[in-house]
């Protein structure tokens, strides 16, 4: 064994307690932010308001409103497209809010989230 023994694992000294506290605070803040984002809802419409989708931060479809005039038995494909467009836009909004919240919390650090 080399003389001098173990000195903090070879990372330039001992563990910085302030860094540990900062990391713990960031983790707590991230958990709080995630819980808040999961409770929020995001709404999007398509077809000029014929279809409205609401999703939550957990990426769950909370509600879907389809106006009667959007239902055309001759063109079910159009209705499907409007539903997909509204749901996908609402999900995009949820993702954007999560990314913006994470960037705000981490100060723009790229942590792979």
ROSE-4610 file (N, C-alpha, C; in Angstrom, 1 decimal, always signed):
// ROSE-4610
residu = [X/X/X/X/X/X/X/X/X/X/X/X/X/X/X/X/X/X/X/X/X/X/X/X/X/X/X/X/X/X/X/X/X/X/X/X/X/X/X/X/X/X/X/X/X/X/X/X/X/X/X/X/X/X/X/X/X/X/X/X/X/X/X/X/X/X/X/X/X/X/X/X/X/X/X/X/X/X/X/X/X/X/X/X/X/X/X/X/X/X/X/X/X/X/X/X/X/X/X/X/X/X/X/X/X/X/X/X/X/X/X/X/X/X/X/X/X/X/X/X/X/X/X/X/X/X/X/X/X/X/X/X/X/X/X/X/X/X/X/X/X/X/X/X/X/X/X/X/X/X/X/X/X/X/X/X/X/X/X/X/X/X/X/X/X/X/X/X/X/X/X/X/X/X/X/X/X/X/X/X/X/X/X/X/X/X/X/X/X/X/X/X/X/X/X/X/X/X/X/X/X/X/X/X/X/X/X/X/X/X/X/X/X/X/X/X/X/X/X/X/X/X/X/X/X/X/X/X/X/X/X/X/X/X/X/X/X/X/X/X/X/X/X/X/X/X/X/X/X/X/X/X/X/X/X/X/X/X/X/X/X/X/X/X/X/X/X/X/X/X/X/X/X/X/X/X/X/X/X/X/X/X/X/X/X/X/X/X/X/X/X/X/X/X/X/X/X/X/X/X/X/X/X/X/X/X/X/X/X/X/X/X/X/X/X/X/X/X/X/X/X/X/X/X/X/X/X/X/X/X/X/X/X/X/X/X/X/X/X]
num = [1/1/1/2/2/2/3/3/3/4/4/4/5/5/5/6/6/6/7/7/7/8/8/8/9/9/9/10/10/10/11/11/11/12/12/12/13/13/13/14/14/14/15/15/15/16/16/16/17/17/17/18/18/18/19/19/19/20/20/20/21/21/21/22/22/22/23/23/23/24/24/24/25/25/25/26/26/26/27/27/27/28/28/28/29/29/29/30/30/30/31/31/31/32/32/32/33/33/33/34/34/34/35/35/35/36/36/36/37/37/37/38/38/38/39/39/39/40/40/40/41/41/41/42/42/42/43/43/43/44/44/44/45/45/45/46/46/46/47/47/47/48/48/48/49/49/49/50/50/50/51/51/51/52/52/52/53/53/53/54/54/54/55/55/55/56/56/56/57/57/57/58/58/58/59/59/59/60/60/60/61/61/61/62/62/62/63/63/63/64/64/64/65/65/65/66/66/66/67/67/67/68/68/68/69/69/69/70/70/70/71/71/71/72/72/72/73/73/73/74/74/74/75/75/75/76/76/76/77/77/77/78/78/78/79/79/79/80/80/80/81/81/81/82/82/82/83/83/83/84/84/84/85/85/85/86/86/86/87/87/87/88/88/88/89/89/89/90/90/90/91/91/91/92/92/92/93/93/93/94/94/94/95/95/95/96/96/96/97/97/97/98/98/98/99/99/99/100/100/100/101/101/101/102/102/102/103/103/103/104/104/104/105/105/105/106/106/106/107/107/107/108/108/108/109/109/109/110/110/110/111/111/111/112/112/112/113/113/113]
x = [+0.8/+0.0/+0.9/+0.5/+1.3/+1.2/+2.4/+2.4/+1.4/+0.9/+0.0/-1.4/-1.8/-3.1/-4.2/-5.4/-6.6/-6.8/-7.0/-7.2/-8.4/-9.5/-10.7/-10.9/-10.4/-10.7/-10.0/-9.0/-8.3/-9.0/-9.9/-10.6/-10.1/-8.9/-8.3/-8.6/-8.8/-9.1/-10.3/-10.8/-11.9/-13.2/-14.3/-15.6/-16.0/-16.5/-16.9/-18.3/-18.5/-19.9/-20.8/-20.3/-21.2/-21.8/-20.9/-21.4/-22.5/-22.3/-23.3/-24.6/-24.6/-25.8/-26.5/-25.7/-26.2/-26.9/-26.3/-26.8/-28.1/-28.2/-29.4/-30.5/-30.2/-31.2/-31.7/-30.8/-31.2/-32.2/-31.8/-32.6/-34.0/-34.1/-35.4/-36.2/-35.5/-36.2/-36.7/-35.9/-36.4/-37.6/-37.6/-38.7/-40.0/-39.8/-41.0/-41.5/-40.6/-40.9/-41.7/-41.1/-41.8/-43.2/-43.4/-44.7/-45.7/-45.2/-46.0/-46.3/-45.3/-45.6/-46.6/-46.5/-47.4/-48.9/-49.1/-50.4/-51.0/-50.1/-50.6/-51.3/-52.1/-52.7/-52.4/-52.4/-52.0/-53.1/-53.6/-54.7/-54.3/-54.8/-54.6/-55.8/-56.0/-57.2/-56.7/-57.6/-57.3/-58.6/-58.5/-59.7/-60.5/-59.9/-60.6/-61.4/-60.9/-61.6/-62.6/-62.6/-63.5/-63.1/-61.8/-61.3/-60.4/-60.6/-59.8/-59.3/-58.0/-57.4/-56.8/-56.9/-56.2/-55.4/-54.1/-53.2/-52.6/-52.1/-51.4/-49.9/-49.2/-47.7/-47.2/-48.1/-47.8/-48.0/-48.3/-48.6/-49.8/-50.8/-52.1/-53.1/-53.9/-55.0/-56.1/-56.4/-57.3/-58.7/-58.8/-60.1/-60.0/-61.0/-61.0/-62.4/-62.5/-63.8/-63.9/-64.9/-65.1/-66.5/-66.5/-67.8/-68.6/-69.9/-70.7/-70.4/-70.2/-70.0/-68.6/-67.8/-66.5/-66.7/-67.8/-68.1/-68.8/-68.0/-68.5/-68.3/-69.4/-69.2/-68.5/-68.5/-67.9/-66.4/-65.9/-64.5/-64.0/-64.0/-63.5/-62.0/-61.3/-59.9/-59.5/-60.3/-60.1/-60.3/-61.3/-61.5/-60.3/-59.8/-58.6/-57.4/-57.2/-56.1/-56.2/-57.5/-57.7/-57.4/-57.8/-57.6/-56.1/-55.4/-53.9/-53.2/-53.6/-53.0/-53.2/-54.4/-54.7/-53.9/-53.9/-53.2/-51.7/-51.2/-49.7/-49.3/-50.1/-49.7/-49.8/-50.8/-50.9/-49.7/-49.3/-48.1/-46.9/-46.7/-45.6/-45.5/-46.6/-46.6/-46.2/-46.6/-46.2/-44.7/-44.2/-42.7/-41.9/-42.4/-41.8/-41.7/-42.8/-42.9/-41.9/-41.8/-40.9/-39.4/-39.1/-37.8/-37.4/-38.4/-38.1/-37.9/-38.7/-38.6/-37.2/-36.8/-35.5/-34.4/-34.4/-33.4/-33.3/-34.4/-34.4/-33.8/-34.1/-33.6/-32.1/-31.6/-30.2/-29.3/-29.9/-29.2/-28.6/-29.2/-28.8/-27.7/-27.4/-26.4/-27.0/-26.2/-26.7/-26.5/-27.6/-27.5/-28.1/-28.5/-29.0/-30.5/-31.2/-32.7/-33.4]
y = [-1.2/+0.0/+1.2/+2.2/+3.5/+4.2/+4.9/+5.7/+6.9/+7.3/+8.4/+7.9/+6.7/+6.2/+6.8/+6.7/+7.1/+8.6/+9.4/+10.8/+11.3/+10.8/+11.3/+10.7/+9.6/+8.9/+9.4/+10.3/+10.7/+11.8/+12.5/+13.6/+14.9/+15.1/+16.3/+16.7/+15.8/+16.1/+15.5/+15.9/+15.4/+15.8/+15.3/+15.7/+17.0/+17.9/+19.2/+19.2/+19.4/+19.3/+20.3/+21.5/+22.5/+22.0/+21.3/+20.7/+19.6/+18.8/+17.8/+18.5/+19.6/+20.3/+20.9/+21.4/+22.0/+20.9/+19.8/+18.7/+18.2/+18.1/+17.7/+18.7/+20.0/+21.0/+20.9/+20.8/+20.7/+19.4/+18.3/+17.1/+17.4/+18.0/+18.3/+19.3/+20.3/+21.3/+20.6/+19.6/+18.9/+18.0/+17.4/+16.6/+17.4/+18.6/+19.5/+20.0/+20.4/+20.9/+19.8/+18.5/+17.4/+17.2/+17.2/+17.1/+18.2/+19.4/+20.5/+20.4/+20.0/+19.8/+18.7/+17.6/+16.5/+16.9/+17.9/+18.4/+19.3/+20.0/+21.0/+20.3/+21.0/+20.5/+21.4/+20.8/+21.4/+21.2/+22.2/+22.1/+22.5/+21.8/+22.1/+21.7/+22.5/+22.2/+22.1/+21.4/+21.3/+21.4/+21.5/+21.6/+22.9/+24.0/+25.2/+25.1/+24.3/+24.1/+22.9/+22.2/+21.0/+19.9/+19.8/+18.8/+19.5/+19.3/+19.8/+18.7/+18.7/+17.6/+18.3/+17.7/+18.1/+17.0/+17.2/+16.2/+16.8/+15.9/+16.4/+16.2/+16.6/+16.5/+15.0/+14.1/+12.7/+12.1/+12.9/+12.5/+11.6/+11.9/+11.2/+12.1/+11.5/+12.3/+12.4/+13.7/+14.0/+14.1/+14.8/+14.9/+15.2/+14.8/+14.9/+15.4/+16.6/+17.1/+17.1/+16.5/+16.5/+17.1/+18.2/+18.8/+18.0/+17.9/+17.0/+17.3/+18.6/+18.9/+18.3/+17.8/+17.2/+15.8/+15.2/+13.8/+13.6/+13.2/+13.0/+11.5/+10.7/+9.3/+8.9/+9.9/+9.7/+10.0/+10.6/+11.0/+10.8/+9.6/+9.2/+9.5/+9.4/+9.6/+11.0/+12.0/+13.4/+13.6/+13.0/+13.1/+12.5/+11.3/+10.7/+11.7/+12.3/+13.2/+14.4/+14.9/+16.1/+15.7/+14.5/+14.0/+13.9/+13.2/+13.0/+14.4/+15.3/+16.7/+17.4/+17.3/+18.0/+17.4/+16.0/+15.3/+15.5/+15.4/+15.6/+17.0/+18.0/+19.4/+19.6/+19.0/+19.2/+18.5/+17.3/+16.6/+17.4/+18.0/+18.8/+20.0/+20.6/+21.7/+21.2/+20.0/+19.4/+19.2/+18.7/+18.4/+19.7/+20.7/+22.0/+22.7/+22.5/+23.1/+22.4/+21.0/+20.3/+20.6/+20.8/+21.2/+22.6/+23.5/+24.9/+24.9/+24.1/+24.0/+23.4/+22.4/+21.8/+22.7/+23.4/+24.4/+25.5/+25.9/+27.0/+26.5/+25.3/+24.7/+24.4/+23.9/+23.5/+24.7/+25.8/+26.9/+26.7/+25.9/+25.6/+24.5/+23.8/+22.7/+21.6/+21.0/+19.9/+18.6/+18.1/+17.0/+15.7/+15.8/+14.7/+14.4/+15.4/+15.2/+15.6]
z = [+0.0/+0.0/+0.0/-0.8/-0.9/+0.4/+0.7/+1.9/+1.8/+3.0/+3.0/+3.2/+2.8/+2.9/+2.1/+2.4/+1.7/+2.0/+0.9/+1.0/+0.2/+0.4/-0.3/-1.6/-1.9/-3.2/-4.4/-4.3/-5.5/-6.3/-5.6/-6.4/-5.9/-5.6/-5.2/-3.7/-2.9/-1.5/-1.0/+0.2/+0.8/+0.1/+0.6/+0.0/+0.6/-0.3/+0.1/+0.6/+1.9/+2.5/+1.9/+1.5/+0.9/-0.4/-1.2/-2.4/-2.2/-1.1/-0.8/-0.4/+0.4/+0.8/-0.5/-1.4/-2.6/-3.4/-3.5/-4.3/-3.7/-2.4/-1.7/-1.9/-1.8/-2.0/-3.4/-4.4/-5.8/-6.0/-5.4/-5.5/-4.9/-3.7/-3.1/-4.0/-4.5/-5.4/-6.7/-7.2/-8.4/-8.1/-7.0/-6.6/-6.4/-5.8/-5.6/-7.0/-7.8/-9.2/-10.0/-9.9/-10.6/-10.1/-8.8/-8.3/-8.7/-8.8/-9.3/-10.7/-11.5/-13.0/-13.2/-12.4/-12.6/-12.4/-11.5/-11.2/-12.2/-12.9/-13.9/-15.1/-15.8/-17.0/-18.2/-19.3/-20.6/-21.6/-22.2/-23.1/-24.5/-25.5/-26.9/-27.7/-28.8/-29.7/-31.1/-31.9/-33.3/-34.0/-35.4/-36.2/-35.8/-35.5/-35.2/-33.9/-33.0/-31.7/-31.7/-32.8/-32.9/-31.9/-31.6/-30.7/-29.7/-28.4/-27.4/-26.5/-26.3/-25.4/-24.2/-23.1/-21.8/-21.3/-21.1/-20.5/-19.2/-18.4/-17.2/-17.3/-16.3/-16.4/-16.3/-16.0/-16.0/-17.4/-18.4/-19.7/-19.8/-19.0/-19.0/-19.7/-20.5/-21.1/-20.0/-19.7/-18.6/-19.2/-20.3/-20.9/-22.4/-23.1/-24.6/-25.0/-25.6/-26.0/-27.5/-28.0/-29.5/-29.7/-30.5/-30.8/-31.8/-31.7/-32.6/-34.1/-34.4/-35.8/-36.4/-35.5/-35.9/-36.3/-35.9/-36.1/-37.5/-38.5/-39.8/-40.1/-40.2/-40.4/-41.7/-42.6/-43.9/-43.8/-42.8/-42.7/-41.3/-40.8/-39.5/-39.4/-40.5/-40.5/-40.1/-40.6/-40.2/-38.7/-38.1/-36.7/-35.9/-36.4/-35.7/-35.8/-37.0/-37.1/-36.2/-36.0/-35.1/-33.7/-33.3/-31.9/-31.7/-32.6/-32.5/-32.4/-33.2/-33.3/-31.9/-31.4/-30.1/-29.0/-28.9/-27.8/-27.9/-29.1/-29.3/-28.9/-29.3/-28.9/-27.4/-26.8/-25.3/-24.6/-25.1/-24.6/-24.8/-26.0/-26.3/-25.3/-25.0/-24.0/-22.6/-22.2/-21.0/-20.9/-22.0/-22.1/-22.1/-22.8/-22.8/-21.4/-20.7/-19.3/-18.4/-18.6/-17.8/-18.1/-19.3/-19.7/-19.2/-19.4/-18.9/-17.4/-16.7/-15.2/-14.8/-15.5/-15.2/-15.5/-16.6/-17.0/-15.9/-15.5/-14.4/-13.2/-12.8/-11.6/-11.6/-12.7/-12.8/-13.3/-13.6/-14.1/-15.5/-16.3/-17.6/-17.7/-16.6/-16.7/-17.5/-18.3/-19.2/-18.4/-17.7/-16.8/-17.5/-18.8/-19.5/-19.2/-18.8/-18.5/-19.7]
